[in-house]
Amino acid sequence: MPSSCKEIRAALAQCLQESDCIMVQRHTAAECLREPLSSTLSPHCQQLKKGFGECRRGMIDMRKRFRGNQPAGAKALQANATPAPGTISGTTESTETASVAGYQLYAGRSAFAGAVKVTSGNEKEPPDWRELENEQYRRDQAAKKKL
């Protein structure tokens, strides 16, 4: 189990130990995670249960198996991070870009750290390669006629 699943599992176990289901009603953790008792858990425990399930389910997904899960510590860092370079601070776009920028991990680094170029949409369109070759051909033909 990757370290991020272990962290979520530990947080879920801690939340369950402090819940009324175990402390007051004296149910086991396994019983508290099943219906109908799981609906009596706090929203925080329910979110941890859902997150742990998704983490474990991601172990089967081949894309996640190669990339790995994002460590829980990285999520906390990104929540406190400043907006990514090239974004406008204070907009929803900047927060989305900042959180997506480092999500996919490859060899411990972001998969798309330097590959994505931020554009405004007003850049000049690069010339088509066919047009460039046609211009080169016309220049060559004009040079041959001069000789």
Chimera marker file (.cmm) of the C-alpha trace (Angstrom):
<marker_set name="trace">
<marker id="1" x="0.000" y="0.000" z="0.000" r="1" g="1" b="0" radius="0.5"/>
<marker id="2" x="1.484" y="3.376" z="-1.001" r="1" g="1" b="0" radius="0.5"/>
<marker id="3" x="2.356" y="5.857" z="1.697" r="1" g="1" b="0" radius="0.5"/>
<marker id="4" x="-0.592" y="8.110" z="0.837" r="1" g="1" b="0" radius="0.5"/>
<marker id="5" x="-3.056" y="5.250" z="1.439" r="1" g="1" b="0" radius="0.5"/>
<marker id="6" x="-1.325" y="4.498" z="4.724" r="1" g="1" b="0" radius="0.5"/>
<marker id="7" x="-1.710" y="8.100" z="5.829" r="1" g="1" b="0" radius="0.5"/>
<marker id="8" x="-5.406" y="8.149" z="4.942" r="1" g="1" b="0" radius="0.5"/>
<marker id="9" x="-5.891" y="4.784" z="6.650" r="1" g="1" b="0" radius="0.5"/>
<marker id="10" x="-4.222" y="6.050" z="9.823" r="1" g="1" b="0" radius="0.5"/>
<marker id="11" x="-6.343" y="9.214" z="9.790" r="1" g="1" b="0" radius="0.5"/>
<marker id="12" x="-9.505" y="7.131" z="9.294" r="1" g="1" b="0" radius="0.5"/>
<marker id="13" x="-8.535" y="4.808" z="12.154" r="1" g="1" b="0" radius="0.5"/>
<marker id="14" x="-7.923" y="7.790" z="14.450" r="1" g="1" b="0" radius="0.5"/>
<marker id="15" x="-11.247" y="9.352" z="13.470" r="1" g="1" b="0" radius="0.5"/>
<marker id="16" x="-13.072" y="6.064" z="14.095" r="1" g="1" b="0" radius="0.5"/>
<marker id="17" x="-11.441" y="5.623" z="17.505" r="1" g="1" b="0" radius="0.5"/>
<marker id="18" x="-12.700" y="9.044" z="18.553" r="1" g="1" b="0" radius="0.5"/>
<marker id="19" x="-16.221" y="8.546" z="17.124" r="1" g="1" b="0" radius="0.5"/>
<marker id="20" x="-19.338" y="7.885" z="19.210" r="1" g="1" b="0" radius="0.5"/>
<marker id="21" x="-19.851" y="4.631" z="17.330" r="1" g="1" b="0" radius="0.5"/>
<marker id="22" x="-16.817" y="3.087" z="19.036" r="1" g="1" b="0" radius="0.5"/>
<marker id="23" x="-16.476" y="5.173" z="22.203" r="1" g="1" b="0" radius="0.5"/>
<marker id="24" x="-20.126" y="5.241" z="23.335" r="1" g="1" b="0" radius="0.5"/>
<marker id="25" x="-21.923" y="2.457" z="21.479" r="1" g="1" b="0" radius="0.5"/>
<marker id="26" x="-18.988" y="-0.008" z="21.743" r="1" g="1" b="0" radius="0.5"/>
<marker id="27" x="-19.112" y="-1.250" z="18.134" r="1" g="1" b="0" radius="0.5"/>
<marker id="28" x="-16.031" y="-2.525" z="16.329" r="1" g="1" b="0" radius="0.5"/>
<marker id="29" x="-14.380" y="-0.390" z="13.649" r="1" g="1" b="0" radius="0.5"/>
<marker id="30" x="-15.515" y="-2.825" z="10.946" r="1" g="1" b="0" radius="0.5"/>
<marker id="31" x="-19.128" y="-2.547" z="12.124" r="1" g="1" b="0" radius="0.5"/>
<marker id="32" x="-18.919" y="1.244" z="12.177" r="1" g="1" b="0" radius="0.5"/>
<marker id="33" x="-17.705" y="1.323" z="8.563" r="1" g="1" b="0" radius="0.5"/>
<marker id="34" x="-20.721" y="-0.687" z="7.313" r="1" g="1" b="0" radius="0.5"/>
<marker id="35" x="-24.289" y="0.524" z="6.842" r="1" g="1" b="0" radius="0.5"/>
<marker id="36" x="-26.368" y="1.541" z="8.782" r="1" g="1" b="0" radius="0.5"/>
<marker id="37" x="-23.734" y="2.644" z="11.305" r="1" g="1" b="0" radius="0.5"/>
<marker id="38" x="-21.549" y="4.409" z="8.717" r="1" g="1" b="0" radius="0.5"/>
<marker id="39" x="-24.248" y="7.043" z="8.204" r="1" g="1" b="0" radius="0.5"/>
<marker id="40" x="-23.969" y="7.980" z="11.901" r="1" g="1" b="0" radius="0.5"/>
<marker id="41" x="-20.261" y="8.847" z="11.559" r="1" g="1" b="0" radius="0.5"/>
<marker id="42" x="-19.135" y="12.461" z="11.430" r="1" g="1" b="0" radius="0.5"/>
<marker id="43" x="-18.768" y="14.037" z="7.968" r="1" g="1" b="0" radius="0.5"/>
<marker id="44" x="-14.990" y="14.093" z="8.459" r="1" g="1" b="0" radius="0.5"/>
<marker id="45" x="-14.901" y="10.311" z="9.023" r="1" g="1" b="0" radius="0.5"/>
<marker id="46" x="-17.217" y="9.746" z="6.058" r="1" g="1" b="0" radius="0.5"/>
<marker id="47" x="-14.917" y="11.799" z="3.830" r="1" g="1" b="0" radius="0.5"/>
<marker id="48" x="-11.887" y="9.843" z="5.040" r="1" g="1" b="0" radius="0.5"/>
<marker id="49" x="-13.723" y="6.565" z="4.394" r="1" g="1" b="0" radius="0.5"/>
<marker id="50" x="-14.567" y="7.673" z="0.853" r="1" g="1" b="0" radius="0.5"/>
<marker id="51" x="-11.016" y="8.905" z="0.217" r="1" g="1" b="0" radius="0.5"/>
<marker id="52" x="-9.511" y="5.670" z="1.506" r="1" g="1" b="0" radius="0.5"/>
<marker id="53" x="-11.836" y="3.658" z="-0.740" r="1" g="1" b="0" radius="0.5"/>
<marker id="54" x="-10.820" y="5.715" z="-3.777" r="1" g="1" b="0" radius="0.5"/>
<marker id="55" x="-7.156" y="5.335" z="-2.866" r="1" g="1" b="0" radius="0.5"/>
<marker id="56" x="-7.473" y="1.567" z="-2.625" r="1" g="1" b="0" radius="0.5"/>
<marker id="57" x="-9.521" y="1.433" z="-5.827" r="1" g="1" b="0" radius="0.5"/>
<marker id="58" x="-6.778" y="3.417" z="-7.543" r="1" g="1" b="0" radius="0.5"/>
<marker id="59" x="-4.366" y="0.563" z="-6.870" r="1" g="1" b="0" radius="0.5"/>
<marker id="60" x="-6.161" y="-1.406" z="-9.590" r="1" g="1" b="0" radius="0.5"/>
<marker id="61" x="-6.094" y="1.456" z="-12.120" r="1" g="1" b="0" radius="0.5"/>
<marker id="62" x="-2.923" y="0.974" z="-14.189" r="1" g="1" b="0" radius="0.5"/>
<marker id="63" x="-2.492" y="4.705" z="-14.792" r="1" g="1" b="0" radius="0.5"/>
<marker id="64" x="-2.404" y="5.356" z="-11.062" r="1" g="1" b="0" radius="0.5"/>
<marker id="65" x="-0.209" y="2.347" z="-10.427" r="1" g="1" b="0" radius="0.5"/>
<marker id="66" x="2.520" y="3.854" z="-12.582" r="1" g="1" b="0" radius="0.5"/>
<marker id="67" x="2.065" y="7.448" z="-11.393" r="1" g="1" b="0" radius="0.5"/>
<marker id="68" x="1.237" y="6.633" z="-7.809" r="1" g="1" b="0" radius="0.5"/>
<marker id="69" x="-1.116" y="8.472" z="-5.529" r="1" g="1" b="0" radius="0.5"/>
<marker id="70" x="-0.401" y="12.021" z="-4.603" r="1" g="1" b="0" radius="0.5"/>
<marker id="71" x="1.024" y="12.002" z="-1.080" r="1" g="1" b="0" radius="0.5"/>
<marker id="72" x="-1.343" y="13.464" z="1.491" r="1" g="1" b="0" radius="0.5"/>
<marker id="73" x="1.399" y="15.895" z="2.549" r="1" g="1" b="0" radius="0.5"/>
<marker id="74" x="1.581" y="17.301" z="-0.979" r="1" g="1" b="0" radius="0.5"/>
<marker id="75" x="-2.140" y="18.065" z="-0.923" r="1" g="1" b="0" radius="0.5"/>
<marker id="76" x="-1.678" y="20.135" z="2.224" r="1" g="1" b="0" radius="0.5"/>
<marker id="77" x="1.268" y="21.981" z="0.677" r="1" g="1" b="0" radius="0.5"/>
<marker id="78" x="-0.722" y="22.761" z="-2.463" r="1" g="1" b="0" radius="0.5"/>
<marker id="79" x="-3.623" y="24.075" z="-0.416" r="1" g="1" b="0" radius="0.5"/>
<marker id="80" x="-1.260" y="26.613" z="1.183" r="1" g="1" b="0" radius="0.5"/>
<marker id="81" x="0.747" y="27.261" z="-1.997" r="1" g="1" b="0" radius="0.5"/>
<marker id="82" x="0.818" y="30.515" z="-3.883" r="1" g="1" b="0" radius="0.5"/>
<marker id="83" x="-0.737" y="30.634" z="-7.362" r="1" g="1" b="0" radius="0.5"/>
<marker id="84" x="1.229" y="29.094" z="-10.193" r="1" g="1" b="0" radius="0.5"/>
<marker id="85" x="3.380" y="31.458" z="-12.289" r="1" g="1" b="0" radius="0.5"/>
<marker id="86" x="1.557" y="33.063" z="-15.181" r="1" g="1" b="0" radius="0.5"/>
<marker id="87" x="-1.854" y="33.022" z="-13.516" r="1" g="1" b="0" radius="0.5"/>
<marker id="88" x="-3.914" y="35.891" z="-12.249" r="1" g="1" b="0" radius="0.5"/>
<marker id="89" x="-4.093" y="35.819" z="-8.458" r="1" g="1" b="0" radius="0.5"/>
<marker id="90" x="-7.492" y="36.064" z="-6.864" r="1" g="1" b="0" radius="0.5"/>
<marker id="91" x="-9.382" y="34.210" z="-9.594" r="1" g="1" b="0" radius="0.5"/>
<marker id="92" x="-10.720" y="30.686" z="-9.587" r="1" g="1" b="0" radius="0.5"/>
<marker id="93" x="-8.536" y="29.946" z="-12.597" r="1" g="1" b="0" radius="0.5"/>
<marker id="94" x="-5.365" y="30.561" z="-10.602" r="1" g="1" b="0" radius="0.5"/>
<marker id="95" x="-6.387" y="28.239" z="-7.774" r="1" g="1" b="0" radius="0.5"/>
<marker id="96" x="-7.384" y="25.504" z="-10.212" r="1" g="1" b="0" radius="0.5"/>
<marker id="97" x="-4.090" y="25.828" z="-12.083" r="1" g="1" b="0" radius="0.5"/>
<marker id="98" x="-2.077" y="25.806" z="-8.867" r="1" g="1" b="0" radius="0.5"/>
<marker id="99" x="-3.770" y="22.661" z="-7.610" r="1" g="1" b="0" radius="0.5"/>
<marker id="100" x="-3.530" y="20.840" z="-10.942" r="1" g="1" b="0" radius="0.5"/>
<marker id="101" x="0.069" y="21.865" z="-11.667" r="1" g="1" b="0" radius="0.5"/>
<marker id="102" x="1.712" y="19.233" z="-9.476" r="1" g="1" b="0" radius="0.5"/>
<marker id="103" x="-0.922" y="16.514" z="-9.337" r="1" g="1" b="0" radius="0.5"/>
<marker id="104" x="0.502" y="13.781" z="-11.546" r="1" g="1" b="0" radius="0.5"/>
<marker id="105" x="3.707" y="12.402" z="-10.141" r="1" g="1" b="0" radius="0.5"/>
<marker id="106" x="6.401" y="10.776" z="-12.243" r="1" g="1" b="0" radius="0.5"/>
<marker id="107" x="9.605" y="9.637" z="-10.533" r="1" g="1" b="0" radius="0.5"/>
<marker id="108" x="8.736" y="11.788" z="-7.534" r="1" g="1" b="0" radius="0.5"/>
<marker id="109" x="8.303" y="14.959" z="-9.594" r="1" g="1" b="0" radius="0.5"/>
<marker id="110" x="5.355" y="16.534" z="-11.324" r="1" g="1" b="0" radius="0.5"/>
<marker id="111" x="4.719" y="14.871" z="-14.675" r="1" g="1" b="0" radius="0.5"/>
<marker id="112" x="4.011" y="18.160" z="-16.434" r="1" g="1" b="0" radius="0.5"/>
<marker id="113" x="6.215" y="20.575" z="-14.485" r="1" g="1" b="0" radius="0.5"/>
<marker id="114" x="8.004" y="22.246" z="-17.394" r="1" g="1" b="0" radius="0.5"/>
<marker id="115" x="6.112" y="20.897" z="-20.389" r="1" g="1" b="0" radius="0.5"/>
<marker id="116" x="3.018" y="23.072" z="-20.180" r="1" g="1" b="0" radius="0.5"/>
<marker id="117" x="3.447" y="26.567" z="-21.570" r="1" g="1" b="0" radius="0.5"/>
<marker id="118" x="0.995" y="29.216" z="-20.392" r="1" g="1" b="0" radius="0.5"/>
<marker id="119" x="-0.512" y="31.157" z="-23.298" r="1" g="1" b="0" radius="0.5"/>
<marker id="120" x="-2.932" y="34.059" z="-23.515" r="1" g="1" b="0" radius="0.5"/>
<marker id="121" x="-4.523" y="32.928" z="-26.789" r="1" g="1" b="0" radius="0.5"/>
<marker id="122" x="-3.387" y="36.034" z="-28.677" r="1" g="1" b="0" radius="0.5"/>
<marker id="123" x="-0.135" y="34.543" z="-29.982" r="1" g="1" b="0" radius="0.5"/>
<marker id="124" x="0.552" y="34.516" z="-33.717" r="1" g="1" b="0" radius="0.5"/>
<marker id="125" x="-0.264" y="31.173" z="-35.288" r="1" g="1" b="0" radius="0.5"/>
<marker id="126" x="2.857" y="29.350" z="-36.481" r="1" g="1" b="0" radius="0.5"/>
<marker id="127" x="3.090" y="29.064" z="-40.284" r="1" g="1" b="0" radius="0.5"/>
<marker id="128" x="1.993" y="25.813" z="-41.872" r="1" g="1" b="0" radius="0.5"/>
<marker id="129" x="4.888" y="23.587" z="-42.976" r="1" g="1" b="0" radius="0.5"/>
<marker id="130" x="3.339" y="23.227" z="-46.456" r="1" g="1" b="0" radius="0.5"/>
<marker id="131" x="3.316" y="26.985" z="-46.924" r="1" g="1" b="0" radius="0.5"/>
<marker id="132" x="6.966" y="27.171" z="-45.855" r="1" g="1" b="0" radius="0.5"/>
<marker id="133" x="7.940" y="24.480" z="-48.367" r="1" g="1" b="0" radius="0.5"/>
<marker id="134" x="5.943" y="26.194" z="-51.140" r="1" g="1" b="0" radius="0.5"/>
<marker id="135" x="7.732" y="29.483" z="-50.448" r="1" g="1" b="0" radius="0.5"/>
<marker id="136" x="11.106" y="27.709" z="-50.515" r="1" g="1" b="0" radius="0.5"/>
<marker id="137" x="10.182" y="26.035" z="-53.825" r="1" g="1" b="0" radius="0.5"/>
<marker id="138" x="9.131" y="29.377" z="-55.367" r="1" g="1" b="0" radius="0.5"/>
<marker id="139" x="12.412" y="30.982" z="-54.258" r="1" g="1" b="0" radius="0.5"/>
<marker id="140" x="14.385" y="28.110" z="-55.784" r="1" g="1" b="0" radius="0.5"/>
<marker id="141" x="12.441" y="28.393" z="-59.057" r="1" g="1" b="0" radius="0.5"/>
<marker id="142" x="12.972" y="32.167" z="-59.168" r="1" g="1" b="0" radius="0.5"/>
<marker id="143" x="16.707" y="31.675" z="-58.560" r="1" g="1" b="0" radius="0.5"/>
<marker id="144" x="16.899" y="29.148" z="-61.459" r="1" g="1" b="0" radius="0.5"/>
<marker id="145" x="15.138" y="31.544" z="-63.863" r="1" g="1" b="0" radius="0.5"/>
<marker id="146" x="17.649" y="34.300" z="-63.075" r="1" g="1" b="0" radius="0.5"/>
<marker id="147" x="20.546" y="32.039" z="-64.092" r="1" g="1" b="0" radius="0.5"/>
<link id1="1" id2="2" r="1" g="1" b="0" radius="0.2"/>
<link id1="2" id2="3" r="1" g="1" b="0" radius="0.2"/>
<link id1="3" id2="4" r="1" g="1" b="0" radius="0.2"/>
<link id1="4" id2="5" r="1" g="1" b="0" radius="0.2"/>
<link id1="5" id2="6" r="1" g="1" b="0" radius="0.2"/>
<link id1="6" id2="7" r="1" g="1" b="0" radius="0.2"/>
<link id1="7" id2="8" r="1" g="1" b="0" radius="0.2"/>
<link id1="8" id2="9" r="1" g="1" b="0" radius="0.2"/>
<link id1="9" id2="10" r="1" g="1" b="0" radius="0.2"/>
<link id1="10" id2="11" r="1" g="1" b="0" radius="0.2"/>
<link id1="11" id2="12" r="1" g="1" b="0" radius="0.2"/>
<link id1="12" id2="13" r="1" g="1" b="0" radius="0.2"/>
<link id1="13" id2="14" r="1" g="1" b="0" radius="0.2"/>
<link id1="14" id2="15" r="1" g="1" b="0" radius="0.2"/>
<link id1="15" id2="16" r="1" g="1" b="0" radius="0.2"/>
<link id1="16" id2="17" r="1" g="1" b="0" radius="0.2"/>
<link id1="17" id2="18" r="1" g="1" b="0" radius="0.2"/>
<link id1="18" id2="19" r="1" g="1" b="0" radius="0.2"/>
<link id1="19" id2="20" r="1" g="1" b="0" radius="0.2"/>
<link id1="20" id2="21" r="1" g="1" b="0" radius="0.2"/>
<link id1="21" id2="22" r="1" g="1" b="0" radius="0.2"/>
<link id1="22" id2="23" r="1" g="1" b="0" radius="0.2"/>
<link id1="23" id2="24" r="1" g="1" b="0" radius="0.2"/>
<link id1="24" id2="25" r="1" g="1" b="0" radius="0.2"/>
<link id1="25" id2="26" r="1" g="1" b="0" radius="0.2"/>
<link id1="26" id2="27" r="1" g="1" b="0" radius="0.2"/>
<link id1="27" id2="28" r="1" g="1" b="0" radius="0.2"/>
<link id1="28" id2="29" r="1" g="1" b="0" radius="0.2"/>
<link id1="29" id2="30" r="1" g="1" b="0" radius="0.2"/>
<link id1="30" id2="31" r="1" g="1" b="0" radius="0.2"/>
<link id1="31" id2="32" r="1" g="1" b="0" radius="0.2"/>
<link id1="32" id2="33" r="1" g="1" b="0" radius="0.2"/>
<link id1="33" id2="34" r="1" g="1" b="0" radius="0.2"/>
<link id1="34" id2="35" r="1" g="1" b="0" radius="0.2"/>
<link id1="35" id2="36" r="1" g="1" b="0" radius="0.2"/>
<link id1="36" id2="37" r="1" g="1" b="0" radius="0.2"/>
<link id1="37" id2="38" r="1" g="1" b="0" radius="0.2"/>
<link id1="38" id2="39" r="1" g="1" b="0" radius="0.2"/>
<link id1="39" id2="40" r="1" g="1" b="0" radius="0.2"/>
<link id1="40" id2="41" r="1" g="1" b="0" radius="0.2"/>
<link id1="41" id2="42" r="1" g="1" b="0" radius="0.2"/>
<link id1="42" id2="43" r="1" g="1" b="0" radius="0.2"/>
<link id1="43" id2="44" r="1" g="1" b="0" radius="0.2"/>
<link id1="44" id2="45" r="1" g="1" b="0" radius="0.2"/>
<link id1="45" id2="46" r="1" g="1" b="0" radius="0.2"/>
<link id1="46" id2="47" r="1" g="1" b="0" radius="0.2"/>
<link id1="47" id2="48" r="1" g="1" b="0" radius="0.2"/>
<link id1="48" id2="49" r="1" g="1" b="0" radius="0.2"/>
<link id1="49" id2="50" r="1" g="1" b="0" radius="0.2"/>
<link id1="50" id2="51" r="1" g="1" b="0" radius="0.2"/>
<link id1="51" id2="52" r="1" g="1" b="0" radius="0.2"/>
<link id1="52" id2="53" r="1" g="1" b="0" radius="0.2"/>
<link id1="53" id2="54" r="1" g="1" b="0" radius="0.2"/>
<link id1="54" id2="55" r="1" g="1" b="0" radius="0.2"/>
<link id1="55" id2="56" r="1" g="1" b="0" radius="0.2"/>
<link id1="56" id2="57" r="1" g="1" b="0" radius="0.2"/>
<link id1="57" id2="58" r="1" g="1" b="0" radius="0.2"/>
<link id1="58" id2="59" r="1" g="1" b="0" radius="0.2"/>
<link id1="59" id2="60" r="1" g="1" b="0" radius="0.2"/>
<link id1="60" id2="61" r="1" g="1" b="0" radius="0.2"/>
<link id1="61" id2="62" r="1" g="1" b="0" radius="0.2"/>
<link id1="62" id2="63" r="1" g="1" b="0" radius="0.2"/>
<link id1="63" id2="64" r="1" g="1" b="0" radius="0.2"/>
<link id1="64" id2="65" r="1" g="1" b="0" radius="0.2"/>
<link id1="65" id2="66" r="1" g="1" b="0" radius="0.2"/>
<link id1="66" id2="67" r="1" g="1" b="0" radius="0.2"/>
<link id1="67" id2="68" r="1" g="1" b="0" radius="0.2"/>
<link id1="68" id2="69" r="1" g="1" b="0" radius="0.2"/>
<link id1="69" id2="70" r="1" g="1" b="0" radius="0.2"/>
<link id1="70" id2="71" r="1" g="1" b="0" radius="0.2"/>
<link id1="71" id2="72" r="1" g="1" b="0" radius="0.2"/>
<link id1="72" id2="73" r="1" g="1" b="0" radius="0.2"/>
<link id1="73" id2="74" r="1" g="1" b="0" radius="0.2"/>
<link id1="74" id2="75" r="1" g="1" b="0" radius="0.2"/>
<link id1="75" id2="76" r="1" g="1" b="0" radius="0.2"/>
<link id1="76" id2="77" r="1" g="1" b="0" radius="0.2"/>
<link id1="77" id2="78" r="1" g="1" b="0" radius="0.2"/>
<link id1="78" id2="79" r="1" g="1" b="0" radius="0.2"/>
<link id1="79" id2="80" r="1" g="1" b="0" radius="0.2"/>
<link id1="80" id2="81" r="1" g="1" b="0" radius="0.2"/>
<link id1="81" id2="82" r="1" g="1" b="0" radius="0.2"/>
<link id1="82" id2="83" r="1" g="1" b="0" radius="0.2"/>
<link id1="83" id2="84" r="1" g="1" b="0" radius="0.2"/>
<link id1="84" id2="85" r="1" g="1" b="0" radius="0.2"/>
<link id1="85" id2="86" r="1" g="1" b="0" radius="0.2"/>
<link id1="86" id2="87" r="1" g="1" b="0" radius="0.2"/>
<link id1="87" id2="88" r="1" g="1" b="0" radius="0.2"/>
<link id1="88" id2="89" r="1" g="1" b="0" radius="0.2"/>
<link id1="89" id2="90" r="1" g="1" b="0" radius="0.2"/>
<link id1="90" id2="91" r="1" g="1" b="0" radius="0.2"/>
<link id1="91" id2="92" r="1" g="1" b="0" radius="0.2"/>
<link id1="92" id2="93" r="1" g="1" b="0" radius="0.2"/>
<link id1="93" id2="94" r="1" g="1" b="0" radius="0.2"/>
<link id1="94" id2="95" r="1" g="1" b="0" radius="0.2"/>
<link id1="95" id2="96" r="1" g="1" b="0" radius="0.2"/>
<link id1="96" id2="97" r="1" g="1" b="0" radius="0.2"/>
<link id1="97" id2="98" r="1" g="1" b="0" radius="0.2"/>
<link id1="98" id2="99" r="1" g="1" b="0" radius="0.2"/>
<link id1="99" id2="100" r="1" g="1" b="0" radius="0.2"/>
<link id1="100" id2="101" r="1" g="1" b="0" radius="0.2"/>
<link id1="101" id2="102" r="1" g="1" b="0" radius="0.2"/>
<link id1="102" id2="103" r="1" g="1" b="0" radius="0.2"/>
<link id1="103" id2="104" r="1" g="1" b="0" radius="0.2"/>
<link id1="104" id2="105" r="1" g="1" b="0" radius="0.2"/>
<link id1="105" id2="106" r="1" g="1" b="0" radius="0.2"/>
<link id1="106" id2="107" r="1" g="1" b="0" radius="0.2"/>
<link id1="107" id2="108" r="1" g="1" b="0" radius="0.2"/>
<link id1="108" id2="109" r="1" g="1" b="0" radius="0.2"/>
<link id1="109" id2="110" r="1" g="1" b="0" radius="0.2"/>
<link id1="110" id2="111" r="1" g="1" b="0" radius="0.2"/>
<link id1="111" id2="112" r="1" g="1" b="0" radius="0.2"/>
<link id1="112" id2="113" r="1" g="1" b="0" radius="0.2"/>
<link id1="113" id2="114" r="1" g="1" b="0" radius="0.2"/>
<link id1="114" id2="115" r="1" g="1" b="0" radius="0.2"/>
<link id1="115" id2="116" r="1" g="1" b="0" radius="0.2"/>
<link id1="116" id2="117" r="1" g="1" b="0" radius="0.2"/>
<link id1="117" id2="118" r="1" g="1" b="0" radius="0.2"/>
<link id1="118" id2="119" r="1" g="1" b="0" radius="0.2"/>
<link id1="119" id2="120" r="1" g="1" b="0" radius="0.2"/>
<link id1="120" id2="121" r="1" g="1" b="0" radius="0.2"/>
<link id1="121" id2="122" r="1" g="1" b="0" radius="0.2"/>
<link id1="122" id2="123" r="1" g="1" b="0" radius="0.2"/>
<link id1="123" id2="124" r="1" g="1" b="0" radius="0.2"/>
<link id1="124" id2="125" r="1" g="1" b="0" radius="0.2"/>
<link id1="125" id2="126" r="1" g="1" b="0" radius="0.2"/>
<link id1="126" id2="127" r="1" g="1" b="0" radius="0.2"/>
<link id1="127" id2="128" r="1" g="1" b="0" radius="0.2"/>
<link id1="128" id2="129" r="1" g="1" b="0" radius="0.2"/>
<link id1="129" id2="130" r="1" g="1" b="0" radius="0.2"/>
<link id1="130" id2="131" r="1" g="1" b="0" radius="0.2"/>
<link id1="131" id2="132" r="1" g="1" b="0" radius="0.2"/>
<link id1="132" id2="133" r="1" g="1" b="0" radius="0.2"/>
<link id1="133" id2="134" r="1" g="1" b="0" radius="0.2"/>
<link id1="134" id2="135" r="1" g="1" b="0" radius="0.2"/>
<link id1="135" id2="136" r="1" g="1" b="0" radius="0.2"/>
<link id1="136" id2="137" r="1" g="1" b="0" radius="0.2"/>
<link id1="137" id2="138" r="1" g="1" b="0" radius="0.2"/>
<link id1="138" id2="139" r="1" g="1" b="0" radius="0.2"/>
<link id1="139" id2="140" r="1" g="1" b="0" radius="0.2"/>
<link id1="140" id2="141" r="1" g="1" b="0" radius="0.2"/>
<link id1="141" id2="142" r="1" g="1" b="0" radius="0.2"/>
<link id1="142" id2="143" r="1" g="1" b="0" radius="0.2"/>
<link id1="143" id2="144" r="1" g="1" b="0" radius="0.2"/>
<link id1="144" id2="145" r="1" g="1" b="0" radius="0.2"/>
<link id1="145" id2="146" r="1" g="1" b="0" radius="0.2"/>
<link id1="146" id2="147" r="1" g="1" b="0" radius="0.2"/>
</marker_set>
